C-alpha cells in the first residue's frame, strides 16, 4: 500500500495519470490478488505467489510505452514479501524471475522499435529488491526463531491464565477425586445401580480407581480395561462400562452394575452423563499433575531458602556465642552462653531436619514403603527413638498420587511424634494389596489424640486422606500414646486390621 501510494502520488504530481493510469490500476489489482492468496499467516503453503507477482509486475511495467518510471519502485515489493514470508530461496527465485521477465519485455520493445530507457532504469530497483529481500530474510528469521523459542511458554501462559480464571468460576474445585465423585453420584442418580466405580488410566497398562461404590471384581476390571483401550462401551451380565472421552482421547471408564438389564434409554443417559462430566474430570487430572509438580518445586525452593538463609545466620550466631563463652570471665555469663549454644544447636538440628523433610520425596525405583523407611531411619537417628517397621505389600504398586499423599501424611504424623510425644518407641505399619491401603503410625509417648489450637497438621492430614478416598482416625493407644490410622474406604480383607489399630502383616 505504501509503495502504490508513493507511485500514485508521483504520477499525479507529473500529471501522467492518463498515460499510465491503467498500469497503476493493474498493479493495484495484482497486489490485491496476491494479498488474498496469502491470507494464511504461516505463508508456507504459497511460496510461488511472490514469484508470479514479480513476473507479472515486470511484464506490466516493461511492456508499457508510457512514462512508467514512478512505477518501477513496485519491482521491490515481491522480493521483500518473499524474504519476510518464505525464505531466501523464494527471494532469489523472485528476483531472478523479475529480471528474466524484464529482459523479455526489453527484447519485445526493441523488436517493436520502442525506447527501452524505462527498462534500463529498472536495473537498480531489481538489485535493490534482491538486497532488501535478503535483509528481510535475515530479520524475519531471527524473529521467527525468537517466536519459536517463546511459543511453548506463550501457549503455557495463555492456558494457565485461562485455568486461573476458570477455577474461580467453577462450582466444584479442580480436584480429581471430587470430580470423580460428582460423576459417580450423577450416574447413580440417573439410574438405579447397585455398584459403580470411576477408573482412570495412569500409565501404559496401569489403572486407578478414583471412586468405588460397591464390590468390583477382577472380571469387572478386565471389562473396564478393554473399554478404556478401545474407547467403546462394553456391556456384560448386569454391568456396563462406558468410556470417559475428551474428543478422541479415552482416559477412563465409568462402571455401573446391577442385577436387572439395561434399557437403551438408560444407556444413552449414562453415556450423556459420562461425556458431560469427562471434560471436568480430565481437566482435574491434568491439574493434579501440575499441582504436584508445582508443590515439589516449591518444597525444594523452601529447602534452599532455609539452608542458604536462616540456617546460615543461626550458625553464625552460634559462633558468636562460642566466642562470648571463651572470652568472658564471669561464670554466670559463660553458663548462659553455654545454655544458649545448646539451644542454637537444637534449632540448627531442627532446621536441618526440616530441610530433609522438604526435600524427601518418592523415588521412582522404590515405593512408599521405601520412602517411609528412609524417613523413619532419619527420625531415629535424630531423636534416638526405637523404630519398628511392619510392611506387607502385595499386588501392583499403588498409584503415585496415592503414594505421594500417604508419604506426606506419614511425615506429618511421624514429625508430630518426634517433636511432641516424647516417645521411646515408634511403630509404622503399611499394608497394601495394590488397590486398598492401611497405614498405621503408633507411639508410646504422651501426645494427645487431637489437634492443638493454632496447629493445622491434623486438618492437613485429613485433607490428604480425603484426596485418596481414605479415612483418617486418631485414637489413644491402650498402653499409652497415640495411633494415627489411614484406611482406604473400599477396604479389602488384606488391609483390614484389628479394632485397636494394630495390623497383622504377612511378613516383617
C-alpha positions, -999 to +999 in steps of 0.1 A: +000+000+000+028+024+008+046+017-025+015+020-046+005+053-028+040+066-034+038+057-071+003+072-074+015+104-058+044+108-083+021+101-113-005+126-101+023+152-095+036+147-130+000+146-144+007+113-162-024+095-150-040+093-184-010+076-199-001+051-172-032+050-151-042+016-165-008+002-155-012+016-119-047+001-117-034-032-129-007-032-102-033-024-075-054-054-087-022-076-088-013-066-052-049-073-040-050-107-055-015-116-041-027-105-006-059-125-009-039-156-019-016-153+010-041-147+038-027-177+056-004-162+084+020-191+081+027-183+044+045-215+038+018-230+016+022-204-013+059-198-020+052-193-057+029-163-051+057-136-050+074-153-080+043-149-101+037-114-088+072-104-097+069-117-132+035-101-139+047-067-124+078-068-146+057-076-177+031-049-170+057-022-164+082-034-191+057-036-220+042-002-214+052+026-237+043+054-212+063+072-185+064+043-161+095+054-140+074+062-109+060+026-111+095+009-111+096+010-073+070-017-073+096-042-085+110-041-049+078-054-034+077-091-045+113-099-033+107-082+000+075-100+006+092-133-003+120-126+021+096-118+050+074-148+044+092-176+025+130-175+030+160-168+008+153-194-019+120-178-028+136-144-026+163-153-051+138-170-074+115-140-073+144-116-082+157-138-110+121-142-123+116-105-123+149-099-141+140-125-167+106-110-173+121-076-176+147-088-202+119-104-221+100-071-221+132-053-232+135-077-262+099-072-271+102-034-270+133-034-291+116-056-317+088-031-319+112-002-322+103+014-288+126+032-264+138+009-236+150+037-213+125+028-186+135-008-187+172+001-183+162+023-153+146-008-137+180-024-131+188-005-098+153-014-085+157-050-092+191-051-075+177-031-046+147-056-043+171-085-041+192-069-014+161-058+006+146-092+003+177-109+016+178-085+045+141-093+052+150-130+052+177-124+079+154-102+100+123-123+098+143-155+105+156-140+138+120-130+147+107-165+138+134-182+159+125-160+188+088-167+184+096-204+181+116-203+213+089-184+232+059-203+216+057-231+243+059-205+271+034-182+255+009-211+250+015-222+286+009-187+298-023-185+279-036-218+292-026-211+328-043-177+326-074-194+313-072-220+340-068-194+367-099-176+356-118-209+352-111-222+387-126-191+402-159-197+384-162-234+389-189-246+413-167-276+420-129-273+426-104-289+402-098-320+423-098-354+406-115-373+435-142-346+439-148-346+401-150-384+401-175-385+430-196-359+412-196-382+381-204-413+402-233-396+420-247-382+388-247-417+372-263-434+403-289-406+405-299-412+368-303-450+371-308-474+399-274-491+403-261-514+430-224-508+424-203-483+405-168-471+400-148-444+382-115-458+369-088-438+351-056-448+332-024-439+350+001-455+327+006-478+297-010-508+315-020-492+348-054-481+361-065-464+393-099-464+409-108-429+420-142-439+433-155-474+442-191-477+454-197-514+459-177-546+451-156-546+419-144-580+407-115-589+385-139-595+356-152-560+361-117-546+359-109-566+328-140-552+311-131-517+322-096-520+307-110-532+274-134-503+273-106-479+281-083-491+254-110-494+227-129-463+237-162-481+231-189-491+256-189-526+269-219-545+283-219-577+303-242-595+326-256-568+348-227-545+342-220-517+317-186-500+311-187-465+295-156-448+282-147-414+295-136-394+265-124-359+256-126-358+218-108-389+205-088-393+238-101-420+261-087-417+296-110-437+319-141-457+324-174-454+343-186-488+356-222-492+366-237-525+377-269-540+388-288-574+386-315-562+361-309-555+325-303-521+309-326-503+285-314-483+256-326-451+272-307-457+304-275-465+285-280-433+265-285-413+297-254-428+313-232-421+282-245-385+281-236-380+318-201-396+312-195-373+282-206-342+301-185-349+332-155-363+313-140-329+305-142-318+341-125-350+353-098-350+327-091-313+335-089-322+372-064-350+365-042-326+344-044-300+372-034-327+397-002-333+378+005-295+375-002-291+412+021-320+422+050-306+401+045-271+415+043-284+450+076-303+446+093-273+431+081-251+460+093-276+486+127-276+470+127-238+469+118-235+506+146-260+514+171-239+495+160-207+512+162-222+547+196-237+540+211-206+524+193-181+546+181-185+581+202-217+588+235-199+579+225-169+600+218-191+631+250-210+627+268-176+627+251-167+659+264-200+674+300-189+666+294-156+683+280-173+714+311-196+714+334-165+714+314-149+743+318-182+763+355-183+757+363-147+764+340-139+793+355-141+828+321-142+845+309-177+854+272-169+851+278-153+816+296-184+805+268-206+818+242-185+800+263-187+768+266-225+771+228-228+775+222-205+745+247-225+725+228-257+733+196-241+722+211-229+690+224-264+683+189-278+688+174-252+665+200-259+638+193-296+641+156-288+637+163-267+606+184-295+591+156-320+596+131-295+581+153-293+550+155-331+548+117-332+553+111-308+525+135-325+501+124-360+509+103-374+481+093-406+464+119-424+444+108-438+411+126-471+419+111-476+454+075-475+467+061-455+495+073-481+520+109-474+510+104-437+513+088-441+547+116-464+559+143-439+549+124-411+566+119-431+598+156-440+599+165-404+598+140-397+626+155-425+647+190-410+641+178-375+651+157-384+682+170-418+694+136-434+693+134-472+686+116-477+653+096-508+644+086-512+607+060-536+595+053-537+557+030-560+539+028-550+502+011-573+478-001-569+442+009-540+420+024-508+432-001-481+444-007-452+421+018-424+425-008-399+436-018-422+465+017-429+475+026-392+475-003-384+498+005-414+521+041-402+524+031-367+534+006-380+559+033-403+574+058-375+575+034-352+594+024-379+619+060-391+625+071-355+628+045-349+654+057-379+674+093-367+672+085-331+683+058-335+709+052-371+720+085-378+740+081-414+729+105-442+733+091-465+706+076-457+672+056-483+651+050-478+614+027-503+597+018-503+560-005-530+545-014-528+508-028-551+481-023-526+452-059-513+455-065-507+492-041-494+517-038-492+555-012-470+572-009-470+610+016-449+630+017-456+667+039-442+696+041-448+733+045-412+742+023-386+759+009-369+728-028-360+728-051-377+702-063-344+688-053-312+671-038-285+692-052-249+689-035-229+662-020-260+646-033-273+613-013-305+608-043-328+617-065-308+593-040-312+565-037-349+571-074-353+568-075-333+536-048-355+521-066-387+532-098-373+516-079-368+482-072-405+481-106-416+492-094-427+526-104-421+562-080-408+589-086-416+625-066-405+656-072-425+687-054-431+721-032-462+723-043-486+750-008-488+766-002-450+763+005-429+733-014-422+700-025-442+670-029-425+636-047-447+610-052-441+573-076-466+558-090-468+522-127-467+521-131-496+498-115-520+523-103-554+513-097-583+537-060-579+531-059-545+546-083-549+574-068-546+609-080-551+644-101-526+663-072-514+684-053-501+654-028-529+652-024-546+618-014-581+612+011-581+583+021-612+565+059-606+569+082-582+586 
